[in-house]
Amino acid sequence: MKALDQIDRKILMALQADGRLTNQALADLVGLSPSPCLKRVRSLEEAGYIRAYTAELDRKACGLSVTAFVRIRLKDHSTATVALFEQKIAAIDEVIECHLMSGGEDYLLEVVVAGHDGYERFMREQLHGVPGIGAIETNFSISAIKHRSPCPIP
């Protein structure tokens, strides 16, 4: 990846705060004229620093009132078991993040559902059908204290 300078860092921080900034507004924020600013943004995209532009939805407004963190231990760690587990988990819409972990559990899932009944349906109809799972432990979020804050740019 290309080395970041101070202007690149400013661009990345500004776009994390508001991905809908126009090129003109972004250029004004970082102290460039529009053409060089656009070139830098394109360069950051091509270098892989910027993966996508998305809209962050309000989960509760969308009817997703429950966030659960689900710790998974696999029955075994064979290549086939791991690959099948990851493939199946990636296809479940309610799983919005899945992390391979160190320590006692193998994976940590972030799951969003419509209420506790929705979580029970998710468990029975989705998660229990995924082969290779040895143990499941769930914690429910009471509230998010810090949510999707910008990634610090060293």
VOMIMAR-135905 format. One line per 8 residues: their letters; for each residue z, x, y of N, C-alpha, C, CB. Coordinates in steps of 0.05 Angstrom, whole numbers, plus 5000, padded with zeros to 4 digits. Glycine has a CB too. Layout:
// VOMIMAR-135905
a = Z:X:Y:Z:X:Y:Z:X:Y:Z:X:Y | ...
END
This chain:
// VOMIMAR-135905
mkaldqid = 5000:5017:4976:5000:5000:5000:5000:5018:5025:5024:4981:5000 | 4988:5007:5046:4986:5023:5070:5014:5024:5083:4966:5010:5090 | 5018:5045:5098:5044:5048:5113:5045:5029:5136:5047:5078:5123 | 5068:5017:5140:5071:4998:5162:5081:5012:5187:5091:4976:5154 | 5069:5005:5210:5079:5014:5235:5095:4992:5249:5056:5025:5253 | 5105:4997:5273:5122:4977:5286:5107:4951:5292:5132:4989:5312 | 5081:4953:5299:5065:4929:5305:5062:4913:5279:5037:4937:5317 | 5056:4926:5257:5053:4912:5232:5079:4897:5225:5046:4931:5209
rkilmalq = 5102:4910:5229:5128:4897:5224:5132:4872:5241:5150:4917:5228 | 5124:4875:5267:5127:4852:5285:5109:4829:5276:5119:4860:5314 | 5085:4835:5268:5066:4814:5258:5078:4801:5233:5039:4827:5251 | 5088:4816:5214:5099:4804:5190:5124:4787:5196:5107:4826:5170 | 5141:4796:5214:5165:4780:5221:5156:4754:5235:5184:4796:5239 | 5137:4756:5253:5128:4732:5268:5115:4712:5249:5108:4740:5290 | 5099:4721:5231:5085:4702:5212:5105:4690:5193:5063:4717:5197 | 5126:4705:5185:5147:4693:5168:5162:4671:5183:5166:4714:5158
adgrltnq = 5166:4674:5209:5180:4654:5225:5162:4630:5229:5189:4666:5251 | 5136:4634:5233:5118:4612:5238:5090:4620:5229:5117:4605:5268 | 5083:4612:5205:5057:4618:5193:5034:4603:5206:5057:4612:5164 | 5040:4585:5224:5019:4569:5237:5012:4580:5265:5027:4540:5240 | 5023:4604:5272:5016:4615:5298:4986:4620:5300:5031:4642:5301 | 4975:4613:5323:4947:4620:5328:4945:4650:5331:4936:4605:5353 | 4922:4661:5328:4918:4689:5332:4925:4697:5360:4889:4697:5325 | 4918:4680:5380:4925:4686:5408:4955:4688:5412:4912:4665:5427
aladlvgl = 4970:4668:5401:4999:4668:5404:5011:4692:5390:5011:4641:5392 | 5001:4698:5366:5012:4722:5352:5006:4747:5367:4999:4723:5324 | 4982:4750:5378:4975:4773:5393:4993:4776:5418:4945:4772:5403 | 4999:4754:5431:5017:4755:5454:5045:4764:5446:5018:4727:5468 | 5055:4754:5423:5081:4761:5413:5084:4790:5407:5088:4744:5388 | 5063:4802:5395:5065:4830:5386:5053:4850:5406:5052:4833:5360 | 5042:4840:5428:5032:4858:5449:5005:4870:5444:5051:4880:5453 | 4988:4855:5431:4960:4863:5426:4941:4843:5438:4955:4867:5396
spspclkr = 4916:4851:5440:4895:4831:5447:4887:4818:5421:4870:4845:5462 | 4874:4795:5422:4868:4780:5398:4852:4794:5377:4854:4755:5406 | 4831:4809:5384:4814:4821:5364:4829:4842:5347:4790:4834:5378 | 4843:4861:5359:4858:4880:5343:4881:4867:5327:4871:4902:5361 | 4892:4845:5338:4913:4831:5323:4901:4819:5298:4926:4809:5341 | 4879:4806:5300:4866:4794:5277:4858:4815:5256:4841:4778:5285 | 4849:4838:5265:4842:4860:5247:4867:4869:5232:4830:4884:5262 | 4890:4871:5245:4914:4879:5232:4924:4858:5212:4937:4883:5253
vrsleeag = 4922:4833:5219:4929:4812:5200:4912:4813:5175:4927:4784:5213 | 4886:4815:5179:4867:4817:5156:4874:4842:5139:4838:4819:5166 | 4881:4864:5152:4888:4888:5137:4914:4884:5121:4891:4912:5157 | 4933:4870:5133:4958:4864:5119:4953:4846:5095:4979:4852:5138 | 4935:4827:5098:4928:4809:5076:4914:4825:5054:4909:4787:5086 | 4895:4841:5061:4880:4857:5041:4898:4877:5027:4857:4872:5054 | 4918:4888:5041:4936:4907:5029:4957:4894:5011:4950:4923:5051 | 4959:4867:5012:4977:4853:4994:5004:4847:5007:4981:4868:4970
yiraytae = 5009:4853:5032:5034:4847:5045:5037:4816:5049:5036:4861:5072 | 5015:4803:5056:5014:4774:5059:5000:4762:5035:5000:4766:5086 | 5015:4747:5019:5003:4736:4995:4991:4708:5000:5024:4733:4973 | 5003:4692:5017:4994:4665:5021:5006:4653:5047:5001:4647:4997 | 4995:4632:5056:5006:4616:5078:5012:4588:5066:4986:4614:5103 | 5037:4580:5068:5045:4554:5056:5062:4538:5076:5061:4559:5030 | 5066:4513:5068:5084:4495:5083:5110:4493:5067:5072:4467:5089 | 5133:4496:5080:5159:4492:5067:5167:4463:5070:5180:4511:5078
ldrkacgl = 5171:4449:5048:5177:4421:5049:5207:4417:5049:5165:4406:5026 | 5216:4395:5061:5244:4387:5060:5248:4373:5033:5252:4368:5084 | 5264:4386:5015:5267:4376:4988:5279:4348:4988:5285:4395:4972 | 5299:4343:5004:5312:4317:5004:5293:4295:5014:5337:4317:5021 | 5277:4302:5035:5258:4282:5045:5237:4276:5023:5244:4294:5070 | 5232:4295:5005:5213:4290:4983:5226:4277:4959:5200:4317:4975 | 5252:4270:4962:5266:4257:4940:5278:4276:4919:5247:4238:4926 | 5279:4302:4926:5289:4322:4907:5317:4329:4916:5271:4347:4905
svtafvri = 5337:4313:4909:5364:4316:4920:5381:4336:4905:5377:4290:4920 | 5372:4345:4881:5389:4363:4865:5374:4390:4861:5396:4350:4838 | 5388:4412:4867:5379:4438:4860:5398:4450:4839:5378:4457:4886 | 5387:4459:4818:5403:4471:4796:5393:4499:4791:5400:4454:4770 | 5413:4516:4784:5407:4543:4776:5413:4545:4746:5423:4565:4793 | 5393:4550:4730:5395:4549:4701:5392:4577:4690:5374:4530:4689 | 5413:4586:4675:5412:4612:4662:5403:4608:4633:5440:4626:4664 | 5384:4624:4625:5373:4622:4598:5377:4648:4583:5342:4615:4599
rlkdhsta = 5386:4645:4558:5386:4668:4539:5366:4660:4517:5415:4673:4528 | 5349:4679:4511:5330:4675:4489:5342:4681:4462:5305:4692:4494 | 5331:4668:4441:5340:4673:4414:5334:4702:4406:5327:4654:4394 | 5311:4711:4414:5303:4739:4408:5285:4749:4430:5289:4741:4380 | 5279:4774:4430:5264:4786:4452:5237:4797:4442:5280:4808:4465 | 5226:4785:4422:5200:4794:4413:5179:4788:4434:5193:4780:4386 | 5158:4803:4433:5137:4800:4453:5126:4772:4452:5114:4820:4447 | 5123:4760:4428:5112:4733:4426:5131:4712:4438:5107:4727:4396
tvalfeqk = 5157:4715:4433:5177:4696:4443:5178:4697:4474:5205:4702:4432 | 5179:4721:4485:5180:4724:4514:5154:4713:4527:5183:4754:4521 | 5131:4720:4516:5106:4710:4527:5104:4680:4527:5082:4723:4512 | 5111:4668:4504:5110:4639:4502:5130:4625:4521:5115:4630:4473 | 5154:4636:4522:5174:4625:4540:5163:4625:4569:5200:4640:4538 | 5154:4648:4578:5145:4651:4605:5120:4633:4611:5137:4680:4611 | 5103:4630:4592:5080:4613:4595:5088:4583:4598:5060:4615:4571 | 5107:4575:4581:5116:4547:4582:5131:4541:4608:5134:4540:4558
iaaidevi = 5149:4560:4616:5165:4556:4640:5147:4555:4665:5185:4578:4643 | 5126:4571:4666:5108:4572:4689:5093:4545:4692:5088:4594:4685 | 5091:4530:4671:5077:4504:4672:5094:4480:4680:5063:4499:4646 | 5120:4484:4683:5139:4462:4689:5142:4460:4719:5166:4466:4675 | 5133:4438:4731:5134:4435:4760:5162:4436:4772:5122:4408:4768 | 5182:4426:4758:5209:4426:4769:5221:4454:4772:5227:4409:4751 | 5210:4473:4757:5220:4501:4759:5204:4513:4783:5215:4517:4732 | 5219:4517:4805:5205:4528:4828:5207:4558:4830:5216:4516:4854
echlmsgg = 5226:4570:4816:5228:4599:4813:5239:4606:4786:5246:4611:4836 | 5229:4629:4775:5239:4639:4750:5241:4669:4752:5221:4631:4726 | 5265:4680:4747:5269:4708:4750:5278:4720:4723:5290:4714:4771 | 5266:4742:4715:5275:4758:4692:5300:4773:4702:5253:4777:4681 | 5322:4771:4687:5347:4782:4697:5358:4805:4680:5368:4760:4698 | 5375:4821:4691:5391:4840:4676:5418:4826:4671:5394:4867:4692 | 5433:4838:4653:5460:4826:4647:5459:4808:4623:5470:4812:4671 | 5478:4789:4623:5482:4771:4600:5460:4751:4595:5507:4757:4603
edyllevv = 5447:4742:4616:5426:4722:4612:5399:4736:4616:5429:4698:4632 | 5379:4724:4604:5352:4735:4606:5337:4725:4630:5337:4729:4580 | 5340:4700:4637:5325:4688:4659:5343:4670:4676:5301:4671:4648 | 5336:4669:4701:5349:4650:4720:5327:4633:4731:5365:4665:4742 | 5330:4606:4728:5311:4587:4738:5323:4573:4762:5303:4567:4716 | 5307:4568:4782:5315:4549:4803:5299:4524:4798:5310:4561:4832 | 5313:4502:4796:5301:4476:4788:5308:4455:4809:5312:4467:4760 | 5288:4440:4817:5293:4417:4836:5285:4391:4823:5278:4421:4863
vaghdgye = 5302:4371:4825:5297:4345:4813:5308:4323:4830:5310:4344:4784 | 5300:4298:4824:5310:4275:4838:5335:4265:4825:5288:4253:4839 | 5358:4275:4832:5384:4266:4823:5391:4277:4795:5383:4236:4821 | 5416:4271:4788:5426:4281:4762:5412:4268:4738:5456:4276:4760 | 5403:4243:4741:5387:4231:4720:5361:4246:4717:5382:4201:4726 | 5350:4255:4739:5326:4271:4738:5330:4297:4724:5315:4276:4766 | 5354:4309:4728:5360:4334:4714:5363:4329:4684:5386:4346:4725 | 5375:4307:4676:5377:4301:4648:5350:4297:4635:5394:4275:4643
rfmreqlh = 5332:4283:4649:5304:4280:4639:5290:4307:4637:5288:4261:4658 | 5294:4324:4658:5282:4351:4657:5292:4366:4632:5289:4366:4683 | 5318:4365:4627:5329:4379:4604:5317:4368:4578:5360:4377:4603 | 5318:4342:4575:5310:4330:4549:5280:4332:4545:5318:4301:4549 | 5264:4327:4566:5235:4324:4563:5220:4350:4568:5225:4303:4581 | 5232:4369:4583:5218:4393:4590:5231:4418:4577:5217:4397:4620 | 5255:4424:4585:5267:4449:4577:5273:4451:4548:5293:4453:4593 | 5283:4430:4536:5289:4430:4507:5264:4434:4490:5304:4405:4499
gvpgigai = 5241:4429:4501:5216:4432:4486:5205:4460:4488:5196:4413:4496 | 5218:4478:4503:5208:4505:4506:5219:4522:4483:5216:4517:4534 | 5201:4533:4466:5210:4549:4443:5223:4575:4452:5187:4554:4425 | 5242:4584:4435:5254:4610:4439:5280:4610:4454:5235:4627:4453 | 5289:4587:4465:5314:4587:4480:5338:4586:4461:5314:4562:4499 | 5356:4605:4466:5381:4606:4450:5404:4593:4463:5387:4634:4443 | 5406:4595:4490:5429:4583:4505:5420:4576:4533:5452:4602:4505 | 5432:4554:4543:5426:4545:4570:5453:4540:4584:5408:4519:4569
etnfsisa = 5455:4550:4608:5479:4544:4625:5468:4536:4653:5498:4569:4627 | 5480:4515:4664:5471:4505:4689:5493:4504:4710:5459:4477:4685 | 5486:4511:4735:5503:4507:4758:5487:4491:4778:5513:4534:4770 | 5501:4472:4791:5488:4455:4811:5495:4465:4839:5495:4426:4808 | 5476:4466:4857:5481:4474:4884:5494:4451:4899:5454:4483:4898 | 5515:4457:4913:5528:4437:4930:5512:4435:4957:5558:4444:4936 | 5507:4458:4969:5490:4459:4993:5479:4487:4996:5505:4449:5018 | 5457:4490:5010:5445:4516:5015:5456:4526:5041:5414:4514:5016
ikhrspcp = 5469:4549:5040:5481:4561:5064:5460:4578:5079:5505:4579:5057 | 5443:4592:5064:5421:4607:5075:5397:4601:5057:5427:4638:5076 | 5375:4593:5069:5352:4583:5053:5327:4596:5064:5350:4553:5054 | 5312:4609:5046:5286:4619:5052:5284:4634:5079:5266:4597:5052 | 5302:4652:5083:5301:4668:5108:5279:4689:5106:5328:4681:5114 | 5270:4699:5129:5249:4720:5127:5258:4744:5112:5241:4728:5156 | 5238:4756:5098:5242:4781:5084:5246:4804:5104:5218:4787:5064 | 5267:4819:5102:5270:4841:5121:5249:4862:5116:5298:4855:5118
ip = 5238:4873:5137:5217:4893:5136:5228:4920:5142:5193:4886:5155 | 5231:4938:5122:5243:4964:5128:5225:4982:5144:5251:4978:5101
END
